[in-house]
């Protein structure tokens, strides 16, 4: 279950270094999370213009009507996933930078987000302390990642840490696996991802083949061991 964002802007407000009028959209399916992020951004006194969207589809509709400098995107949303949204934003709105704010601190999530086109990645437990710095850096054309996560990403890239088996999966297969691990039925997954049940079943079979796992129970066990748990079941 997702939780709200702890808001503490006292240290950030006094060190505001941002240009006024930065246009931002916050994309998260939980109102309490969006509210916390908006409070952090508005609490800086920097004059951010902040819009909200509860889904990837809603975000794209907003972007088609309004210029946006930065999209702050959650990875785990029903319907269009955060990874899919990042790709759509980078393809259709190249002037809009993307900062991911996710509950997942594992490096494989950050790697997938950056490969999709994100410029920054912050975990939600660090949002109160790091969000504004991340927003400023990404909005200026830079990249941002939490220091501890950056170290693990580098270790995976240079081969000093073991690459998990599920890195062989495509982004869609990765999403299906996460939802299976969360206990969702194939019909629910199909509905959430706007796919047919046959397509989801094919993804499941390919996942099992790539991971060398014989059953759904084995998939769930592997996913739990690797921390591949969706934020919550589809509603």
SELO-593259 format. One record per residue (C-alpha): x, y, z; residue in one letter. Coordinates in pm, 1 decimal, padded with zeros to 6 digits, always signed. Layout:
<kolnus>
KOLNU       px       py       pz resn
KOLNU        X        Y        Z    A
...
</kolnus>
This chain:
<kolnus>
KOLNU       px       py       pz resn
KOLNU +00000.0 +00000.0 +00000.0    X
KOLNU +00134.2 +00338.8 -00092.0    X
KOLNU +00167.8 +00597.4 +00179.1    X
KOLNU +00172.5 +00974.7 +00178.4    X
KOLNU +00487.2 +01182.7 +00141.7    X
KOLNU +00640.0 +01335.0 +00453.7    X
KOLNU +00654.2 +01710.3 +00400.7    X
KOLNU +00943.1 +01911.8 +00542.0    X
KOLNU +01027.8 +02212.9 +00329.2    X
KOLNU +01196.5 +02422.5 +00599.8    X
KOLNU +01548.0 +02339.9 +00481.9    X
KOLNU +01462.1 +02377.2 +00115.0    X
KOLNU +01264.9 +02699.7 +00120.7    X
KOLNU +01552.0 +02917.1 +00237.4    X
KOLNU +01785.1 +02785.6 -00032.3    X
KOLNU +01553.4 +02826.8 -00329.3    X
KOLNU +01764.5 +02850.4 -00644.0    X
KOLNU +01498.9 +02789.1 -00905.0    X
KOLNU +01365.0 +03009.2 -01180.0    X
KOLNU +01007.4 +03115.3 -01117.7    X
KOLNU +00729.4 +02979.2 -01332.6    X
KOLNU +00866.5 +02627.1 -01376.9    X
KOLNU +00573.8 +02420.8 -01507.7    X
KOLNU +00543.3 +02078.4 -01344.9    X
KOLNU +00292.7 +01793.4 -01358.4    X
KOLNU +00279.4 +01534.8 -01078.8    X
KOLNU +00155.6 +01193.8 -01198.9    X
KOLNU +00052.2 +00945.5 -00929.4    X
KOLNU -00266.5 +00745.6 -00882.1    X
KOLNU -00285.2 +00827.1 -00509.6    X
KOLNU -00428.6 +01165.3 -00413.8    X
KOLNU -00247.4 +01170.3 -00078.2    X
KOLNU +00089.6 +01126.4 -00252.2    X
KOLNU +00014.4 +01400.8 -00504.3    X
KOLNU -00094.6 +01630.2 -00223.7    X
KOLNU +00231.3 +01574.5 -00037.4    X
KOLNU +00441.5 +01641.9 -00346.4    X
KOLNU +00247.4 +01957.2 -00432.1    X
KOLNU +00295.3 +02085.7 -00077.6    X
KOLNU +00670.5 +02030.1 -00100.6    X
KOLNU +00692.6 +02210.3 -00434.2    X
KOLNU +00465.1 +02499.0 -00341.6    X
KOLNU +00634.8 +02531.9 -00002.1    X
KOLNU +00960.6 +02640.1 -00166.3    X
KOLNU +00810.8 +02976.4 -00256.9    X
KOLNU +00972.9 +02944.2 -00600.4    X
KOLNU +00651.3 +03000.6 -00792.2    X
KOLNU +00623.2 +02654.6 -00942.7    X
KOLNU +00307.3 +02603.3 -01150.2    X
KOLNU +00202.5 +02252.7 -01045.2    X
KOLNU -00064.6 +02040.0 -01212.8    X
KOLNU -00176.8 +01691.9 -01111.0    X
KOLNU -00275.0 +01375.6 -01298.6    X
KOLNU -00397.4 +01048.3 -01151.8    X
KOLNU -00295.4 +00828.9 -01447.1    X
KOLNU -00064.3 +00817.5 -01744.3    X
KOLNU -00356.4 +00872.1 -01981.1    X
KOLNU -00468.4 +01181.3 -01791.6    X
KOLNU -00112.0 +01313.7 -01792.5    X
KOLNU -00084.6 +01279.1 -02170.2    X
KOLNU -00414.4 +01459.2 -02218.7    X
KOLNU -00285.1 +01747.6 -02002.9    X
KOLNU +00045.6 +01759.4 -02191.7    X
KOLNU -00135.7 +01782.6 -02523.8    X
KOLNU -00310.6 +02098.2 -02404.0    X
KOLNU -00048.6 +02260.0 -02181.7    X
KOLNU +00328.0 +02314.0 -02206.7    X
KOLNU +00512.0 +02140.2 -01920.8    X
KOLNU +00880.5 +02163.4 -01829.0    X
KOLNU +00896.0 +01862.3 -01598.0    X
KOLNU +00684.6 +01553.7 -01530.5    X
KOLNU +00725.8 +01383.1 -01192.4    X
KOLNU +00614.3 +01025.1 -01256.6    X
KOLNU +00536.3 +00728.0 -01034.0    X
KOLNU +00641.0 +00391.8 -01180.3    X
KOLNU +00356.5 +00181.2 -01039.1    X
KOLNU +00016.5 +00290.3 -01164.2    X
KOLNU -00283.9 +00093.0 -01288.5    X
KOLNU -00341.9 +00115.0 -01661.3    X
KOLNU -00042.5 +00274.9 -01829.2    X
KOLNU +00271.5 +00198.7 -01631.1    X
KOLNU +00524.4 +00464.6 -01542.1    X
KOLNU +00777.9 +00313.2 -01783.5    X
KOLNU +00527.2 +00333.4 -02069.7    X
KOLNU +00442.8 +00690.4 -01975.9    X
KOLNU +00809.8 +00792.0 -01970.2    X
KOLNU +00852.5 +00656.9 -02323.2    X
KOLNU +00541.1 +00838.2 -02444.8    X
KOLNU +00647.7 +01167.3 -02289.9    X
KOLNU +01000.3 +01148.7 -02432.6    X
KOLNU +00861.2 +01059.6 -02776.2    X
KOLNU +00568.9 +01301.0 -02797.2    X
KOLNU +00694.5 +01586.4 -02576.5    X
KOLNU +01075.3 +01590.5 -02601.3    X
KOLNU +01097.3 +01930.6 -02430.9    X
KOLNU +00945.6 +01781.3 -02112.3    X
KOLNU +01199.1 +01627.2 -01875.9    X
KOLNU +01098.2 +01330.3 -01658.4    X
KOLNU +01181.2 +01271.1 -01292.3    X
KOLNU +01075.4 +00937.7 -01143.1    X
KOLNU +00955.4 +00926.7 -00783.4    X
KOLNU +00915.1 +00564.3 -00679.7    X
KOLNU +00879.1 +00348.2 -00371.9    X
KOLNU +01128.7 +00105.0 -00528.0    X
KOLNU +01489.9 +00151.3 -00417.3    X
KOLNU +01624.0 -00143.6 -00617.4    X
KOLNU +01865.3 -00051.4 -00894.9    X
KOLNU +01682.2 -00253.7 -01159.3    X
KOLNU +01387.5 -00012.9 -01141.6    X
KOLNU +01614.1 +00289.6 -01182.4    X
KOLNU +01794.1 +00123.2 -01473.6    X
KOLNU +01465.8 +00059.9 -01654.2    X
KOLNU +01347.6 +00416.1 -01589.5    X
KOLNU +01668.0 +00568.8 -01725.9    X
KOLNU +01664.3 +00339.4 -02030.2    X
KOLNU +01306.2 +00455.3 -02099.0    X
KOLNU +01419.5 +00819.4 -02097.1    X
KOLNU +01396.6 +00949.3 -01740.5    X
KOLNU +01658.2 +01201.8 -01625.1    X
KOLNU +01619.0 +01152.8 -01252.0    X
KOLNU +01514.7 +00893.3 -00994.7    X
KOLNU +01422.9 +00960.5 -00631.2    X
KOLNU +01271.5 +00713.7 -00386.3    X
KOLNU +00963.2 +00825.6 -00198.3    X
KOLNU +01126.8 +00786.1 +00140.5    X
KOLNU +01378.6 +01054.1 +00030.1    X
KOLNU +01128.4 +01288.3 -00132.7    X
KOLNU +01107.7 +01530.3 +00159.4    X
KOLNU +01485.1 +01577.6 +00160.8    X
KOLNU +01576.0 +01548.8 -00207.0    X
KOLNU +01276.9 +01633.6 -00427.2    X
KOLNU +01350.4 +02002.1 -00481.7    X
KOLNU +01720.3 +01944.5 -00555.8    X
KOLNU +01621.6 +01672.0 -00802.0    X
KOLNU +01361.8 +01895.4 -00968.5    X
KOLNU +01611.6 +02179.0 -01011.6    X
KOLNU +01884.4 +01959.0 -01155.2    X
KOLNU +01660.8 +01771.4 -01398.6    X
KOLNU +01479.2 +02089.6 -01507.2    X
KOLNU +01817.8 +02242.0 -01596.2    X
KOLNU +01901.8 +01949.4 -01819.1    X
KOLNU +02101.1 +01744.9 -01569.3    X
KOLNU +02052.1 +01401.7 -01419.1    X
KOLNU +01976.1 +01307.8 -01060.3    X
KOLNU +01987.1 +00985.5 -00863.3    X
KOLNU +02017.4 +00921.6 -00490.4    X
KOLNU +02381.3 +00857.2 -00397.1    X
KOLNU +02332.6 +00509.1 -00251.4    X
KOLNU +02123.8 +00399.3 -00549.2    X
KOLNU +02376.0 +00546.3 -00794.4    X
KOLNU +02650.4 +00334.1 -00640.8    X
KOLNU +02450.0 +00014.8 -00689.3    X
KOLNU +02363.5 +00110.2 -01048.9    X
KOLNU +02732.3 +00161.7 -01127.9    X
KOLNU +02822.4 -00170.1 -00965.1    X
KOLNU +02568.1 -00348.2 -01182.8    X
KOLNU +02687.5 -00171.3 -01497.2    X
KOLNU +03056.1 -00247.8 -01441.2    X
KOLNU +02988.6 -00609.1 -01346.5    X
KOLNU +03097.7 -00595.1 -00983.0    X
KOLNU +02750.7 -00695.6 -00866.7    X
KOLNU +02541.4 -00984.0 -00995.0    X
KOLNU +02273.1 -00896.7 -01247.6    X
KOLNU +01945.3 -01063.4 -01142.6    X
KOLNU +01779.5 -01308.7 -01379.6    X
KOLNU +01472.1 -01090.6 -01424.5    X
KOLNU +01685.1 -00828.6 -01603.8    X
KOLNU +01641.0 -01056.9 -01905.6    X
KOLNU +01272.1 -00965.7 -01910.1    X
KOLNU +01122.9 -00695.3 -02128.0    X
KOLNU +00956.1 -00402.9 -01951.4    X
KOLNU +00611.9 -00551.4 -02022.4    X
KOLNU +00717.0 -00892.4 -01890.8    X
KOLNU +00864.2 -00724.4 -01583.9    X
KOLNU +00532.3 -00549.5 -01518.8    X
KOLNU +00335.6 -00872.8 -01562.3    X
KOLNU +00570.6 -01053.9 -01324.0    X
KOLNU +00531.9 -00785.5 -01057.8    X
KOLNU +00155.1 -00812.0 -01078.5    X
KOLNU +00162.5 -01192.5 -01060.5    X
KOLNU +00381.1 -01166.1 -00751.0    X
KOLNU +00125.2 -00925.6 -00601.2    X
KOLNU -00141.1 -01195.3 -00638.2    X
KOLNU -00334.4 -01049.0 -00929.6    X
KOLNU -00523.2 -01287.5 -01156.9    X
KOLNU -00434.7 -01297.2 -01525.9    X
KOLNU -00774.5 -01145.7 -01609.5    X
KOLNU -00706.5 -00853.3 -01372.8    X
KOLNU -00362.5 -00800.8 -01524.0    X
KOLNU -00509.1 -00803.7 -01874.3    X
KOLNU -00767.7 -00546.1 -01774.6    X
KOLNU -00514.7 -00320.2 -01601.2    X
KOLNU -00266.6 -00328.9 -01888.6    X
KOLNU -00530.0 -00317.1 -02165.6    X
KOLNU -00418.6 -00652.2 -02304.9    X
KOLNU -00600.3 -00973.2 -02389.0    X
KOLNU -00583.7 -01263.2 -02144.2    X
KOLNU -00414.2 -01466.5 -02419.1    X
KOLNU -00138.4 -01204.7 -02446.6    X
KOLNU -00086.7 -01199.8 -02070.6    X
KOLNU -00071.6 -01579.3 -02066.5    X
KOLNU +00193.6 -01565.8 -02338.8    X
KOLNU +00393.6 -01314.5 -02133.9    X
KOLNU +00366.8 -01542.7 -01831.7    X
KOLNU +00494.4 -01841.7 -02028.2    X
KOLNU +00788.4 -01641.8 -02164.2    X
KOLNU +00870.2 -01515.9 -01814.6    X
KOLNU +00880.7 -01871.3 -01684.3    X
KOLNU +01101.4 -01977.8 -01974.4    X
KOLNU +01346.5 -01689.5 -01927.3    X
KOLNU +01369.1 -01738.5 -01551.4    X
KOLNU +01368.2 -02116.6 -01568.4    X
KOLNU +01077.9 -02142.3 -01325.5    X
KOLNU +00820.5 -02423.1 -01362.2    X
KOLNU +00508.4 -02277.8 -01201.4    X
KOLNU +00319.7 -01971.1 -01080.8    X
KOLNU +00417.0 -02056.0 -00723.4    X
KOLNU +00782.8 -02053.0 -00825.6    X
KOLNU +00735.2 -01715.8 -00996.1    X
KOLNU +00577.6 -01570.9 -00682.6    X
KOLNU +00850.0 -01711.8 -00460.2    X
KOLNU +01123.8 -01571.2 -00685.7    X
KOLNU +00951.9 -01232.5 -00705.3    X
KOLNU +00914.7 -01207.5 -00328.9    X
KOLNU +01280.8 -01293.6 -00280.3    X
KOLNU +01381.3 -01023.5 -00529.3    X
KOLNU +01145.7 -00755.8 -00393.9    X
KOLNU +00941.5 -00746.9 -00715.1    X
KOLNU +00611.6 -00660.1 -00552.1    X
KOLNU +00363.1 -00419.0 -00707.2    X
KOLNU +00256.3 -00137.2 -00478.5    X
KOLNU -00089.4 -00283.6 -00449.3    X
KOLNU -00331.2 -00498.9 -00647.9    X
KOLNU -00521.1 -00338.6 -00930.6    X
KOLNU -00846.1 -00182.8 -00820.3    X
</kolnus>
